[in-house]
Amino acid sequence: MLHLHSTSPDRWLRQVEENLNTILIDHAHCEQKAASTAMNLMFEYVENEALTATMTEIVTEELEHFHMVLKLLKERGIRFIKLKPGTYGRQLKALCRRQEPHKAMDHLLVAALIEARSCERFVLLRDHLDDRELSEFYGSLYESEARHHATYVRLAMDYGSQEEVGARLDELATAEAEIIAAGYEQPRVHS
């Protein structure tokens, strides 16, 4: 279960249709950010052996995905360029509490929600893209996004009870749905 409180609006699929190359470039950036997030968690919570071991695996997998997207871009003659980041991740991270253990819980749950939204969007790309290669590519990625989501939720339970984590995840998922509904004017994986 992805713990999302909304589905992606049709607006996003229109952005994809009109700006597929930009979405692909942004996807590469998203994989970099996902690896960076896992790396940051690994350094921030070094005393949590299970978390650091799991983050090492996620960093490796996210970087593999990054290289897969770069290869896809190169094969399609799409130059990998810097993009102005959307506001989605920043808005979610702004909701994180600042005091431990709530800070750790929130950062893990925000990462979980980002992975869940990526998973949902990859399924949409798989099911709606006419480009068979891209459809298969996104179909191959969504399972790892769902697994990462579940992993982050499980790790958050190191910092609070199941009830606390569930309640906070519900709060953050409500806010995430509002962020998605508001959207972002530029085409992004999380716009």
GIRANOR-V564736 format. One record per pair of residues at least 6 apart in sequence whose C-alpha atoms are under 8 Angstrom apart, sorted by the first residue. I is the first residue (numbers start at 0). J is the second residue. If there is no record, write none. Layout:
I,J
I,J
//
This chain:
1,112
1,115
1,145
1,148
1,149
2,112
2,115
2,168
2,169
2,172
3,112
3,115
3,116
3,172
3,173
3,175
3,176
4,172
4,173
4,175
4,176
5,176
6,119
7,119
7,120
7,179
7,180
8,180
11,186
11,190
14,186
15,22
15,186
18,186
20,77
21,186
21,187
22,186
22,187
22,188
23,68
23,72
24,72
24,79
24,80
25,82
25,187
25,188
26,68
26,187
26,188
27,64
27,65
27,66
27,68
27,69
28,65
29,188
30,61
30,62
30,64
30,65
31,61
31,62
31,65
33,58
33,61
34,57
34,58
34,59
34,61
34,62
35,58
36,110
37,54
37,55
37,57
37,58
38,54
38,55
38,58
40,51
40,54
41,50
41,51
41,54
41,55
42,51
44,50
44,51
45,51
50,154
57,147
69,79
72,78
72,79
85,183
85,185
85,187
85,189
85,190
86,183
87,178
87,179
87,183
87,189
87,190
88,113
90,178
91,109
91,171
91,174
91,175
92,106
92,109
94,105
94,171
95,101
95,102
95,105
95,106
95,109
96,102
96,105
100,158
100,159
101,158
101,159
103,155
103,158
104,155
104,156
104,157
104,158
104,159
104,164
105,155
105,167
107,151
107,152
107,154
107,155
108,151
108,152
108,155
108,168
108,171
109,171
110,148
110,151
111,147
111,148
111,149
111,150
111,151
111,152
112,148
112,172
112,175
113,148
114,144
114,145
114,147
114,148
115,144
115,145
115,148
116,189
117,141
117,144
117,188
117,189
118,140
118,141
118,142
118,144
118,145
119,141
120,188
121,137
121,138
121,140
121,141
122,137
122,138
122,141
124,133
124,134
124,137
124,138
125,133
125,134
125,135
125,136
125,137
125,138
126,134
127,134
128,134
152,164
155,164
156,164
179,189
179,190
182,190
183,190
184,190
//
